[in-house]
Amino acid sequence: GNQLMGLAAGGTAMKLPFGNRGQNQPVLNHQNGECYITSQNHGYVIDTNTLKPGWKILFTNANDGSNEGIAHETRPYFTAQFHPEAAAGPTDTEFMFDIFLDACKKGQKDYQITFPARRYEKPPQMSKKKVLMLGSGGTSIGQAGEFDYSGGQAIKAMKEEGCE
């Protein structure tokens, strides 16, 4: 959809050297500044420098800076190059379906797409003062070195929170 809309909007498609494939692809939303974790499987992108006036960049891949979506400035047209239905974030981009359906229901020619900013609640503070961490025990060369690092980082973080 993104490539078809981009071509219809006067853009040209370019082949990526390796393509954007797999999970955990970070995508930046230019409208509200949020970053979404997405699933992708594409080898081409739209060169946004070639779009006709009236079109804007909506999404950009944070890894390689390639285009991941465009939107019309006054009409209810927007695209995503990634898979919003894949729920990689786990539901980072499900709002896109609501926005699309809302635009269809209103049926207006002049309708600007607006994405909501998510609301975050601060996680609750730890109420425990003592924490027991279980691990693999002492480490030696070649044995569970990853626990040594991650366990040490967890202990450091808990000490900073006032745990014993």
Secondary structure as UniProt FT lines:
FT   HELIX           2..8
FT   TURN            9..10
FT   STRAND          12..29
FT   TURN            30..32
FT   STRAND          35..47
FT   HELIX           48..50
FT   TURN            53..54
FT   STRAND          55..61
FT   TURN            62..64
FT   STRAND          67..72
FT   HELIX           84..86
FT   TURN            92..94
FT   HELIX           95..106
FT   TURN            141..142
FT   HELIX           145..160
FT   TURN            161..162
//
